[in-house]
Amino acid sequence: MRLRRLHKLAIAITCLLMYTMYRVTNDDNDGNQDGGVAGGANAGADHSLNVAKPVQPVKPNKGQSEEHPRVKKQDAVVIGVNHNVKEVKQSGPEVLPANPVKVRTNRTGEAERIRQAILDVNSKEEVRNLARFPTRSNASVVILVMVHKRLEYLRYLINSLRQVRDIGDALLIFSHDYYSEEINALIRTVDFCQTMQIFYPYLLQIYEKEFPGEDPGDCPRDMKRDRAKEIKCNNWEHPDKYGHYREVRFVMTKHHWFWKLQHVFGGLSATKNHKGLVLLIEEDHYMTPDAYYMLQKMYELKGSKCSECDIFTLGTYEKSRRYKDRGNTVDVLQFYSSRHNMGMALDRSTWDRLQPCVKEFCNYDDYNWDWTLQHVSLTCLKPSLSVIVPKAPRIFHIGECGIHHKGKCNAAELVKQLDSVVASSSDYLFPESLTMTPLTRALYRKMPKPNGGWGDVRDHSLCMAYGQTDATKARS
């Protein structure tokens, strides 16, 4: 009996020792995992990819059954390191949403070739023609051209720029949202001023089947929200105010427009200290020979007669192209996007003034950058933006040809007409001084309804990310 008791006691002591050793071993392992010890194999695997988490859902307003009023449709088409997206708090210090793009390194074929090519261009920041134009004056203008893929129009624009007087003092930057060797070759022929190229890093040629491109798992534009919720497509909780889901070909223009300005004013070495004007033009614009001269004369008025002026616009949408008695006259008006968005220029002080309104710009449910800018002007800025605009235009839009014309129309014929108008008006170009029309009280304009198309919180987050870091220098 005594031996049996001793045997049971020995078994109990052995079990207790084994349990104690098991707890100590597992406590050590748990401590390594929780503490994130550098060099741990599991820890390294857990933290290497840092995949983005979804942004906190934003519930749409109820009762939004209004028909989508998209009256203007545009042709459109940062490789950034992912950061975990934190929930945006409603009170206390604001936490900016992180870049929602998932950077992948396993691309192959043409998409990878393009990705490497644009990374190379953006990282080098090469300024061409420095041997011929080694310096620029303090009054130099940075001309920022938004380029898609209309080679014919871009060729006409470059030819018109070649005829612009004093263009040798400019820095001409081509900002692309489409990669084309043919377009690159054309730009390399520009020899009349300093030039460089930058590429919007989220090209659809790279992100063809994933955000910010069109993910196969995204909700179709016209799908009803109840059905989208049922099938759980990616962005089912975030239609626009009219119940429609994002359309890539429309949202990318606003993305590119905002990115290029953040990059030029903040991240680009050649321009980060530029304090003069940045002129925004597009591939389907056409310049008069005195466009550069006129812009500088208009900017001089800011220092002498119009300190409150923020925007300097070279184009008008008036059908009249009369220069006699108008070639030296400018108006000072409240900025109105549909009239003052062609050939608009701004300086760093205006851009800095807009920075507190970035969230308002990025979250506003309108896929058009110009209508969004007007919303910001009227709701976020006090006073709102003011613009100087010439009575007679110094820039023309030739891209409408073939879209709004039903009869015979081609770009070559339109350019020929414009050249004829400019030649017959040569006596009224290059005015020695400018006359400002009397300042009048701004007409009350009812704020237009947003056009929608910008309800997806991923677009909001990506837009906000442009100003946080110079993402084009990041490497995936």
Order of alpha helices (4+ residues) and beta strands (2+ residues): alpha-alpha-alpha-beta-alpha-beta-alpha-beta-alpha-alpha-beta-beta-alpha-beta-beta-alpha-beta-alpha-alpha-alpha-beta-beta-alpha-beta-alpha
